[in-house]
Amino acid sequence: MSQQRQLHPQGPVFSRIIAGAWRWNTVSADTLERLIKTALDHGINTFDHADIYGDYSNEALFGDMLKKNPSLLKSMKLVSKCGIKLLSQKKPEHRVKHYDTSRAHIIASTETSLQRLGTDHLDLLLIHRPDPLMDAAEVRDAFIQLKQQGKVLHFGVSNFTPAQFDLLQSHLPFPLVTNQIEISLFNNQSLFDGSIDHLYQLKTSAMAWSPLGGGKQMQGEVIQNLNHLKRKYTATESQLLYAWLLKHPSVIFPVIGTTQPERIVESVKALDISLDRQDWFEMLKWATGKEVA
Ligand SMILES: NC(=O)c1ccc[n+]([C@@H]2O[C@H](COP(=O)([O-])OP(=O)(O)OC[C@H]3O[C@@H](n4cnc5c(N)ncnc54)[C@H](OP(=O)(O)O)[C@@H]3O)[C@@H](O)[C@H]2O)c1
């Protein structure tokens, strides 16, 4: 399978597996550097951030590594998100966790992300969560300004329903190029509730967050049932779970969350696994506890 794909016909070309930086504040600076270099060495050139990751610290940790290794930036694609305001000692003005998709906040948050990462542009900016108070015209104005200034090349959303996606899209002069949603063997409802079909119809790829379901079930019963498939494909359990997502014809981009460089290397081998249709359905059966109707 090709290591790179376009997220949307007018969207960026990203590595098919994307490295997520959410948990990367839990590792040392040396391990962070190894994670990033290992990813790049193995064809994973796209990194998923958010302003809030690591209590607003992860982008800066990543940016510090780039300051030490400035040549790496040109081979990277950077994604970030905005719109959530956390309760944090760093943000004493936040009285309650809330969403803010105002024009002023989108622009300020993006400019802070650029500064922390040490880059002049993001390849993709996502609205992190659907905001019940979202004024689509304000989001449009913010997106247009950031695009005209060259600060953001492409825009998308995360955790939006198809209706929320369509609403925002109807206000924009350019396409939303992704909806980043939770998808895994363990959380597979988006394959059945119309969410993925909606994106597929729009030729828009989903970015799948928590492709291993966040790791909690990696020692569980579902995984034990995959032993014969591990032997058949000479694959590990995580490779089978990534391959399960990669088989979907809508072209799903898993956003992996490991903090171990060795597991980054392991993930890339999933691109060479082509799951047989019956094996795909068998995995689904183990995860849901029942056969399809
Ligand atoms: N848009 C959103 O709302 C949203 C929400 C959540 C996450 N995200 C994005 O999605 C990315 C991935 O999320 P995630 O971290 O929950 O993804 P994940 O890949 O499903 O889970 C990663 C976790 O699973 C553990 N794990 C256990 N067994 C593993 C194995 N065999 N191989 C690899 N990992 C294993 C990892 O531990 P080790 O570190 O020890 O390998 C790590 O703690 C985040 O970094 C973030 O960029 C987005």
The ligand as an SDF file (V2000), in Angstrom:
LIG
                    3D

 48 52  0  0  0  0  0  0  0  0999 V2000
   -9.5750   14.6340   17.7420 N   0  0  0  0  0  0  0  0  0  0  0  0
   -9.7590   14.1470   18.9570 C   0  0  0  0  0  0  0  0  0  0  0  0
  -10.7320   14.4650   19.6650 O   0  0  0  0  0  0  0  0  0  0  0  0
   -8.7560   13.1820   19.4940 C   0  0  0  0  0  0  0  0  0  0  0  0
   -9.0120   12.4790   20.6910 C   0  0  0  0  0  0  0  0  0  0  0  0
   -8.0420   11.5830   21.1520 C   0  0  0  0  0  0  0  0  0  0  0  0
   -6.8700   11.3960   20.4230 C   0  0  0  0  0  0  0  0  0  0  0  0
   -6.6500   12.1060   19.2800 N   0  0  0  0  0  0  0  0  0  0  0  0
   -5.4210   11.9150   18.4630 C   0  0  0  0  0  0  0  0  0  0  0  0
   -5.2790   10.5320   18.2160 O   0  0  0  0  0  0  0  0  0  0  0  0
   -3.9900   10.1080   18.6160 C   0  0  0  0  0  0  0  0  0  0  0  0
   -4.0410    8.6700   19.0340 C   0  0  0  0  0  0  0  0  0  0  0  0
   -4.9030    8.4790   20.1630 O   0  0  0  0  0  0  0  0  0  0  0  0
   -4.5660    7.3410   21.1990 P   0  0  0  0  0  0  0  0  0  0  0  0
   -3.2610    7.6280   21.8290 O   0  0  0  0  0  0  0  0  0  0  0  0
   -5.7370    7.1330   22.0800 O   0  0  0  0  0  0  0  0  0  0  0  0
   -4.3840    6.1020   20.1740 O   0  0  0  0  0  0  0  0  0  0  0  0
   -4.1740    4.5570   20.3050 P   0  0  0  0  0  0  0  0  0  0  0  0
   -3.0840    4.2440   19.3130 O   0  0  0  0  0  0  0  0  0  0  0  0
   -5.4810    3.8840   20.1630 O   0  0  0  0  0  0  0  0  0  0  0  0
   -3.6600    4.2860   21.7850 O   0  0  0  0  0  0  0  0  0  0  0  0
   -2.3280    4.4970   22.1550 C   0  0  0  0  0  0  0  0  0  0  0  0
   -2.1600    3.9090   23.5520 C   0  0  0  0  0  0  0  0  0  0  0  0
   -2.2590    2.4860   23.4430 O   0  0  0  0  0  0  0  0  0  0  0  0
   -1.1590    1.9080   24.1070 C   0  0  0  0  0  0  0  0  0  0  0  0
   -0.8520    0.5860   23.5530 N   0  0  0  0  0  0  0  0  0  0  0  0
   -1.1000   -0.5930   24.1860 C   0  0  0  0  0  0  0  0  0  0  0  0
   -0.7090   -1.6100   23.4390 N   0  0  0  0  0  0  0  0  0  0  0  0
   -0.1800   -1.1150   22.3150 C   0  0  0  0  0  0  0  0  0  0  0  0
    0.3990   -1.7030   21.1580 C   0  0  0  0  0  0  0  0  0  0  0  0
    0.5190   -3.0210   21.0150 N   0  0  0  0  0  0  0  0  0  0  0  0
    0.8280   -0.8810   20.1820 N   0  0  0  0  0  0  0  0  0  0  0  0
    0.7010    0.4510   20.3050 C   0  0  0  0  0  0  0  0  0  0  0  0
    0.1520    1.0770   21.3930 N   0  0  0  0  0  0  0  0  0  0  0  0
   -0.2870    0.2930   22.3850 C   0  0  0  0  0  0  0  0  0  0  0  0
   -0.0500    2.9180   23.9110 C   0  0  0  0  0  0  0  0  0  0  0  0
    0.9580    2.6720   24.8790 O   0  0  0  0  0  0  0  0  0  0  0  0
    2.5170    2.9520   24.5260 P   0  0  0  0  0  0  0  0  0  0  0  0
    2.6430    4.4170   24.4690 O   0  0  0  0  0  0  0  0  0  0  0  0
    3.2130    2.3250   25.6830 O   0  0  0  0  0  0  0  0  0  0  0  0
    2.8050    2.2790   23.2180 O   0  0  0  0  0  0  0  0  0  0  0  0
   -0.7970    4.2160   24.1370 C   0  0  0  0  0  0  0  0  0  0  0  0
   -0.9800    4.4650   25.5240 O   0  0  0  0  0  0  0  0  0  0  0  0
   -3.5950   11.1020   19.7300 C   0  0  0  0  0  0  0  0  0  0  0  0
   -2.1960   11.2030   19.8890 O   0  0  0  0  0  0  0  0  0  0  0  0
   -4.1580   12.3840   19.1640 C   0  0  0  0  0  0  0  0  0  0  0  0
   -3.2650   12.9220   18.1960 O   0  0  0  0  0  0  0  0  0  0  0  0
   -7.5790   12.9760   18.8120 C   0  0  0  0  0  0  0  0  0  0  0  0
  1  2  1  0
  2  3  2  0
  2  4  1  0
  4  5  1  0
  4 48  2  0
  5  6  2  0
  6  7  1  0
  7  8  2  0
  8  9  1  0
  8 48  1  0
  9 10  1  0
  9 46  1  0
 10 11  1  0
 11 12  1  0
 11 44  1  0
 12 13  1  0
 13 14  1  0
 14 15  2  0
 14 16  1  0
 14 17  1  0
 17 18  1  0
 18 19  2  0
 18 20  1  0
 18 21  1  0
 21 22  1  0
 22 23  1  0
 23 24  1  0
 23 42  1  0
 24 25  1  0
 25 26  1  0
 25 36  1  0
 26 27  1  0
 26 35  1  0
 27 28  2  0
 28 29  1  0
 29 30  1  0
 29 35  2  0
 30 31  1  0
 30 32  2  0
 32 33  1  0
 33 34  2  0
 34 35  1  0
 36 37  1  0
 36 42  1  0
 37 38  1  0
 38 39  2  0
 38 40  1  0
 38 41  1  0
 42 43  1  0
 44 45  1  0
 44 46  1  0
 46 47  1  0
M  CHG  2   8   1  16  -1
M  END
$$$$
